[in-house]
Amino acid sequence: MANIKPIRVFVDSDVIISSLISESGAAYSLLNNTKSVELYIPNFSSLELERVVKRLNIKSETLNVAIVTRLNTVKIDLPYVKIQQQFSDYVRDPHDAHIVAGAREARANYLVSYNVRHFVPEKIREDFQIILLTPGLFLQYLRIL
């Protein structure tokens, strides 16, 4: 039997937060009901996630469980300013440059985000062979495999 490589998926912070807010959405299904994928976030997202969880009055333990049990953290060794400079061609919002950098570092096949308008999907696909999808579209893709 051939070894099947897992699908490597890089998730934006908005997907994680959405999965913590609603158990009926695509983000929740992606993080909790897909065993055939490896999920990644950048080391820069941890602080952002903690701030949003606190602001939305979500229990921090809920976030910690998601990160520990389901998500792999990719360490990006460049300073944030350098990341913004090097990945500026891939984003429309410079604050999302670390997402593309992390997806590349994770050797992701897919970048999943609700904020697709913040990215330049054609350039990401062309230069890194990473496909940008929303959680719902990614789940539809998984169903046809």
QUIJO-V721929 format. One record per residue. N is the residue number from 1. RES is the residue in one small letter. D_FIRST is the distance of its C-alpha to the first C-alpha in Angstrom with 1 decimal. Layout:
n: (N	N)
res: (RES	RES)
d_first: (D_FIRST	D_FIRST)
This chain:
n: (1	2	3	4	5	6	7	8	9	10	11	12	13	14	15	16	17	18	19	20	21	22	23	24	25	26	27	28	29	30	31	32	33	34	35	36	37	38	39	40	41	42	43	44	45	46	47	48	49	50	51	52	53	54	55	56	57	58	59	60	61	62	63	64	65	66	67	68	69	70	71	72	73	74	75	76	77	78	79	80	81	82	83	84	85	86	87	88	89	90	91	92	93	94	95	96	97	98	99	100	101	102	103	104	105	106	107	108	109	110	111	112	113	114	115	116	117	118	119	120	121	122	123	124	125	126	127	128	129	130	131	132	133	134	135	136	137	138	139	140	141	142	143	144	145)
res: (m	a	n	i	k	p	i	r	v	f	v	d	s	d	v	i	i	s	s	l	i	s	e	s	g	a	a	y	s	l	l	n	n	t	k	s	v	e	l	y	i	p	n	f	s	s	l	e	l	e	r	v	v	k	r	l	n	i	k	s	e	t	l	n	v	a	i	v	t	r	l	n	t	v	k	i	d	l	p	y	v	k	i	q	q	q	f	s	d	y	v	r	d	p	h	d	a	h	i	v	a	g	a	r	e	a	r	a	n	y	l	v	s	y	n	v	r	h	f	v	p	e	k	i	r	e	d	f	q	i	i	l	l	t	p	g	l	f	l	q	y	l	r	i	l)
d_first: (0.0	3.8	6.6	9.0	12.5	15.0	17.9	20.9	24.1	27.6	30.1	33.8	36.2	37.4	34.1	34.2	37.8	37.2	34.5	37.1	39.8	38.1	35.5	35.4	34.5	31.5	31.7	31.5	28.5	26.8	27.6	27.0	24.6	21.8	19.0	16.6	19.2	20.8	24.5	27.1	30.9	33.3	35.5	38.5	37.6	38.2	42.0	42.0	40.0	42.4	45.4	44.2	43.2	46.7	48.4	46.7	47.4	43.7	43.1	41.8	39.7	37.7	36.9	36.1	33.6	31.8	31.8	30.7	28.1	26.4	27.5	26.9	30.1	30.2	33.2	35.2	37.6	40.1	43.3	43.3	46.0	43.9	40.9	43.3	44.6	41.3	39.6	42.7	41.6	38.6	40.5	43.6	44.3	44.5	43.6	40.1	39.4	37.6	35.0	34.1	34.3	31.9	29.4	29.5	29.3	26.3	24.5	24.2	22.9	25.5	28.9	30.0	33.7	36.5	38.7	37.2	40.7	40.9	38.4	38.3	34.9	35.2	35.9	33.1	30.6	32.1	32.5	29.5	27.0	27.3	27.9	30.6	30.4	32.2	30.3	30.8	29.5	26.4	25.7	26.3	23.8	21.1	21.9	21.2	17.7)
